[in-house]
């Protein structure tokens, strides 16, 4: 049917990071440069999005797990039209 835009965005992040976890700063830098069909790049992430990413990292020893529910939720906020709200 169609290309899963969120999956494509995640694959781009995974290729750039090449680890299952990353620092909030690296994720911020990469996402700010990551365009989608509805989000232009480069862009500046809001203070709220950066705070949410820092909060996730604080809960995981300073790094953000890329395949956790919290990061999936964060991706939904960063790319609301491409990434669905994760289901509980």
C-alpha positions in Angstrom: 0.0 0.0 0.0 2.0 3.0 1.2 5.3 3.9 2.8 5.2 4.2 6.6 6.7 7.7 7.0 7.5 7.2 10.6 9.4 4.0 9.8 11.4 5.9 7.2 12.2 8.6 9.7 13.3 6.1 12.3 15.5 4.3 9.7 17.2 7.5 8.9 17.9 8.1 12.6 19.1 4.6 13.1 21.5 4.8 10.2 22.9 8.1 11.6 23.2 6.9 15.2 24.1 3.2 14.6 23.4 2.4 18.3 20.2 1.5 20.2 20.6 4.5 22.4 21.8 8.1 21.8 22.3 11.4 23.7 19.5 13.9 23.6 21.8 16.4 22.0 22.6 14.0 19.1 19.0 13.2 18.6 18.0 16.9 18.6 20.7 17.7 16.0 19.6 14.9 13.7 15.9 15.5 14.0 16.3 19.2 13.4 17.9 18.3 10.1 15.4 15.6 9.2 12.7 16.6 6.8 9.3 14.9 6.2 6.4 15.4 3.9 4.9 17.9 6.4 7.8 19.2 8.4 10.5 21.3 6.7 14.1 21.1 7.7 16.3 22.5 9.0 14.1 23.5 12.0 14.5 24.3 15.7 12.9 22.0 18.1 10.7 23.6 20.7 11.9 23.9 24.2 9.1 21.5 25.2 10.3 18.8 22.8 13.9 19.2 24.0 12.8 19.0 27.6 10.8 15.8 26.9 13.9 14.3 25.3 16.1 15.2 28.3 13.5 13.7 30.6 13.6 10.4 28.8 17.4 10.4 29.0 17.3 11.2 32.7 15.2 8.0 33.2 17.8 5.9 31.3 21.2 7.0 32.5 21.6 9.9 30.2 20.8 8.2 26.9 17.5 7.8 25.0 16.5 4.3 24.0 15.4 4.6 20.4 13.1 1.6 20.5 11.1 2.4 23.6 7.6 3.6 24.0 8.7 7.0 25.4 10.8 7.8 22.3 7.9 6.6 20.0 5.7 9.0 21.9 8.3 11.8 21.5 8.5 11.0 17.7 4.7 11.5 17.5 5.1 15.0 19.0 8.1 15.8 16.7 6.3 14.4 13.6 2.6 14.4 14.4 1.4 13.6 10.9 4.0 10.9 10.2 4.2 9.0 13.6 1.1 7.6 15.3 0.6 7.9 19.1 2.0 4.6 20.5 -0.6 2.3 21.8 -0.4 1.2 25.5 
